[in-house]
Amino acid sequence: MLKLKKHGLVLLAAITMLALLITGCSQSGGQKAAEKKFINIATGGTAGVYYPLGGAIAEILNKNLPGANATAQSTGASVANINLLAQGNVQMAFVQNDIAYYAANGTEMFKDKKVDGLKCLAAIYPETIQIVTLDKTGIKSIADLKGKRVAVGAAGSSVTANAQHVLEAHGLTFADIKPQYLSFGEAANGLKDGNIDAAFVTAGFPTAAIQDISAQHKVVLLSIADDKADQLTKKYPFYSKVVIPAGTYPNQDRDVTSLGAKAMLVVTDKMDEQTAYDITKAIFTHLDQLKAAHNVGKLISKETAKEGISIPMHPGAEKYFNEK
């Protein structure tokens, strides 16, 4: 009887141990399945285009990448986003092609601060330099900006460089104006309140910040003269001529000539090839969600994803775009 009892205890212990092993394996497998892949996406100001597109991309990744935990965060845009990537604080960022080039080559605002390892996932849409004022200011041309209070983008944004280039082509510098370092939303409020006279806004059109102003005021977009635009595209090959069609904004009764750069999705070489492939595929197989997020979504396509790229493409993205 004692012997049977002893055998029973041994059997019970064995069953208990087996159960613990099974539970442990199950928990381990569960933990593996639940491993999170954090993808922080640096965008721009909430009144720009990067922010809504970033939110849509985060949603696409969360729904279509197992274990993805993607979030879009508002930032100072391109220049700030490069620094966030370099510091490892974000895994993906919206960056203009000109700014990415400067960072990768250590020129302009990145002079002596070259950033290694930047890789492009895709070029997504053209961004247009929009120079905005109100009819009541009496400003009719870029030359009229002399001595005026002009928003030149948030500190650390690509808009500041765009403003410098456009002013330079017209014989002006920041010393000739009263530069105000404001986000798109802040610039819109400044124009409405009369605290600034004009603003540079580089974004896909129509831009929410400009639409916001035009709801209450008569907005005027300043044109860049053809010869000045030609001069700038020759000196800065990232730019191309862009026409903002009449009717883009309320009371805009004529086409406006300006310049555009390309917005890109940028990561670093720390992202592995499979992750880059999966992210790129998820985005470009759900473009309908980007179209729903903003009007520029209709300009994003697999066919144009390599146009205007100013840094090397990530091998994972290259693999996706090379697929038939």
C-alpha positions as CSV (number, residue, x, y, z in Angstrom):
1,M,0.0,0.0,0.0
2,L,2.9,2.3,0.9
3,K,4.6,1.3,-2.3
4,L,1.5,2.2,-4.3
5,K,1.2,5.5,-2.5
6,K,4.8,6.3,-3.3
7,H,4.3,5.4,-7.0
8,G,1.3,7.6,-7.0
9,L,3.2,10.6,-5.6
10,V,6.0,10.1,-8.2
11,L,3.4,10.0,-11.0
12,L,1.7,13.1,-9.6
13,A,5.0,14.9,-9.5
14,A,5.8,13.8,-13.0
15,I,2.4,15.1,-14.3
16,T,2.9,18.4,-12.4
17,M,6.3,18.8,-13.9
18,L,5.0,18.1,-17.4
19,A,2.1,20.5,-16.9
20,L,4.6,23.2,-15.8
21,L,6.8,22.5,-18.9
22,I,3.8,22.7,-21.2
23,T,2.7,26.0,-19.5
24,G,6.2,27.4,-19.8
25,C,6.4,26.5,-23.4
26,S,3.0,28.0,-24.1
27,Q,3.9,31.2,-22.3
28,S,7.2,31.4,-24.1
29,G,5.5,30.9,-27.5
30,G,2.9,33.5,-26.5
31,Q,5.6,36.0,-25.5
32,K,7.3,35.4,-28.8
33,A,4.0,36.0,-30.7
34,A,3.3,39.1,-28.7
35,E,6.8,40.6,-29.2
36,K,6.3,44.3,-30.1
37,K,8.1,46.1,-32.9
38,F,8.0,49.7,-32.0
39,I,8.0,52.1,-34.9
40,N,7.9,55.8,-34.0
41,I,7.2,57.9,-37.0
42,A,8.4,61.6,-37.0
43,T,6.1,63.8,-39.0
44,G,5.7,67.6,-38.8
45,G,3.3,70.2,-37.3
46,T,-0.3,69.2,-36.8
47,A,-1.5,71.7,-39.4
48,G,0.8,70.3,-42.2
49,V,0.5,67.2,-44.4
50,Y,3.1,65.0,-42.8
51,Y,1.0,64.6,-39.6
52,P,-2.2,63.2,-41.1
53,L,-0.2,60.9,-43.5
54,G,1.9,59.7,-40.6
55,G,-1.2,58.8,-38.6
56,A,-2.5,56.9,-41.6
57,I,0.8,55.0,-42.0
58,A,0.8,54.1,-38.3
59,E,-2.7,52.7,-38.6
60,I,-1.7,50.7,-41.7
61,L,1.4,49.2,-40.0
62,N,-0.6,48.4,-36.8
63,K,-3.2,46.5,-38.8
64,N,-0.9,44.7,-41.3
65,L,2.4,44.0,-39.5
66,P,2.3,41.3,-36.8
67,G,3.5,42.8,-33.5
68,A,3.8,46.3,-34.9
69,N,3.3,49.2,-32.4
70,A,3.5,52.2,-34.7
71,T,2.8,55.8,-33.6
72,A,3.0,59.1,-35.4
73,Q,4.5,62.1,-33.5
74,S,4.3,65.8,-34.2
75,T,7.7,67.4,-34.7
76,G,9.5,70.4,-36.2
77,A,9.6,68.5,-39.5
78,S,12.5,67.6,-41.9
79,V,15.7,68.9,-40.1
80,A,14.4,68.0,-36.6
81,N,13.4,64.6,-38.0
82,I,16.9,63.8,-39.3
83,N,18.2,64.5,-35.8
84,L,15.6,62.3,-34.2
85,L,16.6,59.5,-36.6
86,A,20.3,60.0,-35.9
87,Q,19.6,59.8,-32.2
88,G,17.6,56.7,-32.5
89,N,14.5,58.3,-31.0
90,V,12.4,57.5,-34.1
91,Q,12.6,54.6,-36.6
92,M,11.0,56.4,-39.6
93,A,10.6,60.0,-40.6
94,F,9.1,62.3,-43.3
95,V,12.0,64.3,-44.8
96,Q,12.3,66.5,-47.8
97,N,14.8,65.3,-50.4
98,D,16.9,68.4,-50.2
99,I,17.3,68.2,-46.5
100,A,18.2,64.5,-46.6
101,Y,20.9,65.3,-49.2
102,Y,22.4,68.0,-47.0
103,A,22.4,65.7,-44.0
104,A,24.0,62.8,-45.8
105,N,26.7,65.0,-47.3
106,G,27.3,67.4,-44.4
107,T,26.4,70.6,-46.2
108,E,24.1,73.6,-45.6
109,M,22.5,73.4,-42.1
110,F,24.4,70.0,-41.6
111,K,27.8,71.5,-42.3
112,D,30.3,69.6,-40.2
113,K,27.4,67.5,-38.8
114,K,27.2,64.8,-41.5
115,V,24.6,62.1,-40.7
116,D,25.7,58.6,-41.8
117,G,23.4,55.6,-42.5
118,L,20.3,57.4,-43.8
119,K,18.2,55.3,-46.2
120,C,15.1,56.0,-48.2
121,L,12.1,53.8,-48.2
122,A,10.3,55.8,-50.9
123,A,9.7,59.2,-52.4
124,I,6.0,59.9,-51.8
125,Y,4.7,63.3,-53.2
126,P,5.9,66.7,-54.3
127,E,6.0,69.5,-51.7
128,T,5.4,73.0,-52.9
129,I,6.8,76.2,-51.5
130,Q,3.7,78.4,-50.9
131,I,4.3,82.0,-50.0
132,V,1.2,83.3,-48.3
133,T,-0.1,86.7,-47.4
134,L,-3.4,88.5,-47.0
135,D,-4.9,90.9,-49.5
136,K,-5.1,93.6,-46.9
137,T,-1.3,93.7,-46.4
138,G,-0.8,95.1,-49.9
139,I,2.1,92.7,-50.5
140,K,2.1,91.8,-54.2
141,S,5.5,90.2,-54.8
142,I,8.4,88.6,-53.1
143,A,10.4,91.9,-53.3
144,D,7.6,93.5,-51.2
145,L,8.6,91.2,-48.3
146,K,11.6,93.5,-47.5
147,G,11.2,94.9,-43.9
148,K,8.1,92.7,-43.3
149,R,7.4,90.2,-40.5
150,V,7.7,86.8,-42.3
151,A,7.1,83.3,-40.9
152,V,10.0,81.1,-42.2
153,G,9.0,77.8,-40.7
154,A,9.5,76.2,-37.4
155,A,13.1,76.1,-36.1
156,G,14.7,73.0,-37.5
157,S,12.3,72.7,-40.4
158,S,13.2,72.5,-44.1
159,V,10.9,75.5,-44.7
160,T,13.6,77.8,-43.4
161,A,16.1,76.7,-46.0
162,N,13.4,77.0,-48.8
163,A,12.7,80.6,-47.6
164,Q,16.4,81.5,-47.7
165,H,16.8,80.1,-51.2
166,V,13.7,82.0,-52.6
167,L,14.7,85.3,-50.9
168,E,18.3,84.8,-52.2
169,A,17.1,84.6,-55.8
170,H,15.3,87.9,-55.3
171,G,18.4,89.6,-53.8
172,L,17.2,89.4,-50.2
173,T,18.4,87.7,-47.0
174,F,16.9,87.1,-43.6
175,A,18.6,90.4,-42.6
176,D,16.2,92.2,-45.0
177,I,13.1,90.8,-43.3
178,K,11.9,90.2,-39.8
179,P,12.0,86.3,-39.7
180,Q,9.6,84.6,-37.4
181,Y,10.3,80.9,-36.7
182,L,6.7,79.5,-36.6
183,S,5.0,76.2,-37.4
184,F,2.3,76.2,-40.0
185,G,-0.4,76.5,-37.4
186,E,1.3,79.3,-35.6
187,A,1.9,81.1,-38.9
188,A,-1.8,80.8,-39.8
189,N,-2.8,82.3,-36.4
190,G,-0.2,85.1,-36.8
191,L,-1.6,86.1,-40.2
192,K,-5.2,86.0,-38.9
193,D,-4.2,88.1,-35.8
194,G,-2.1,90.6,-37.8
195,N,1.1,89.6,-35.9
196,I,2.9,88.7,-39.2
197,D,2.7,89.9,-42.7
198,A,3.5,86.8,-44.8
199,A,4.5,83.1,-44.4
200,F,6.4,80.5,-46.2
201,V,4.7,77.1,-46.1
202,T,6.3,74.1,-47.8
203,A,3.8,71.3,-48.1
204,G,1.5,69.4,-50.4
205,F,-1.5,71.6,-51.5
206,P,-4.1,72.3,-50.4
207,T,-2.5,72.8,-46.9
208,A,-4.8,72.8,-43.9
209,A,-3.1,75.9,-42.4
210,I,-3.7,77.9,-45.5
211,Q,-7.3,76.6,-45.8
212,D,-7.8,77.7,-42.2
213,I,-6.8,81.3,-43.0
214,S,-8.8,81.4,-46.2
215,A,-12.0,80.5,-44.3
216,Q,-11.9,84.0,-42.8
217,H,-9.6,86.2,-44.9
218,K,-8.7,86.7,-48.6
219,V,-5.5,84.9,-49.1
220,V,-2.9,85.9,-51.7
221,L,-0.2,83.4,-52.9
222,L,2.9,85.1,-54.3
223,S,4.4,83.7,-57.5
224,I,8.1,83.1,-58.2
225,A,9.0,84.6,-61.5
226,D,10.0,82.1,-64.2
227,D,13.6,83.4,-64.5
228,K,14.0,83.2,-60.7
229,A,12.5,79.7,-60.7
230,D,14.9,78.7,-63.5
231,Q,17.8,80.1,-61.5
232,L,16.9,78.2,-58.4
233,T,16.3,74.8,-60.2
234,K,19.7,75.2,-61.8
235,K,21.5,75.9,-58.5
236,Y,19.4,73.5,-56.4
237,P,18.6,70.5,-58.6
238,F,16.2,69.1,-55.9
239,Y,13.7,71.8,-56.9
240,S,11.3,71.6,-59.9
241,K,8.8,74.1,-61.1
242,V,5.3,73.6,-59.8
243,V,2.0,75.3,-60.7
244,I,-0.6,75.8,-57.9
245,P,-3.8,75.8,-60.0
246,A,-6.4,78.5,-59.7
247,G,-9.1,77.5,-57.3
248,T,-6.8,75.5,-55.0
249,Y,-7.9,77.9,-52.3
250,P,-11.0,80.1,-52.0
251,N,-10.7,83.3,-54.0
252,Q,-7.5,82.1,-55.8
253,D,-8.4,83.2,-59.3
254,R,-5.1,82.6,-61.1
255,D,-2.4,79.9,-61.4
256,V,0.6,80.5,-59.2
257,T,4.1,79.5,-60.2
258,S,6.4,78.1,-57.5
259,L,8.9,75.4,-56.7
260,G,8.6,71.9,-55.3
261,A,10.8,69.4,-53.6
262,K,9.9,65.7,-52.9
263,A,8.8,64.3,-49.6
264,M,10.5,61.0,-48.7
265,L,10.0,58.3,-46.1
266,V,13.5,57.9,-44.4
267,V,14.9,55.3,-42.1
268,T,18.5,54.3,-41.1
269,D,20.6,51.3,-41.9
270,K,19.8,50.1,-38.4
271,M,16.5,48.8,-39.7
272,D,16.9,45.2,-41.0
273,E,16.0,44.3,-44.6
274,Q,12.9,42.3,-43.7
275,T,11.3,45.0,-41.6
276,A,12.0,47.6,-44.3
277,Y,10.5,45.3,-46.9
278,D,7.4,44.6,-44.8
279,I,6.8,48.3,-44.0
280,T,7.2,49.4,-47.6
281,K,4.9,46.6,-48.8
282,A,2.2,47.4,-46.2
283,I,2.2,51.1,-47.1
284,F,2.1,50.7,-50.9
285,T,-0.6,48.0,-50.8
286,H,-2.9,50.2,-48.8
287,L,-2.6,53.5,-50.6
288,D,-6.3,54.0,-50.4
289,Q,-5.9,54.9,-46.7
290,L,-3.4,57.6,-47.6
291,K,-5.8,59.1,-50.1
292,A,-8.4,59.2,-47.4
293,A,-6.0,60.9,-45.0
294,H,-5.1,63.8,-47.3
295,N,-5.6,65.0,-50.8
296,V,-1.9,64.4,-51.7
297,G,-2.4,60.7,-51.1
298,K,-3.6,60.5,-54.7
299,L,-0.1,61.5,-55.8
300,I,1.6,58.6,-54.0
301,S,2.3,55.6,-56.2
302,K,4.6,52.6,-56.6
303,E,5.5,53.9,-60.1
304,T,6.8,57.3,-58.8
305,A,8.4,56.0,-55.5
306,K,12.0,56.3,-56.8
307,E,11.6,59.8,-58.4
308,G,13.6,62.5,-56.7
309,I,15.4,60.2,-54.2
310,S,18.5,62.0,-52.9
311,I,20.0,59.3,-50.7
312,P,20.5,55.5,-51.1
313,M,17.4,53.4,-51.0
314,H,17.1,50.8,-48.2
315,P,17.8,47.3,-49.6
316,G,14.4,46.1,-48.1
317,A,12.5,48.8,-50.0
318,E,14.6,48.2,-53.1
319,K,13.6,44.5,-52.9
320,Y,9.9,45.4,-52.8
321,F,10.0,47.9,-55.7
322,N,12.0,45.4,-57.8
323,E,9.2,42.8,-57.5
324,K,7.1,42.3,-60.6
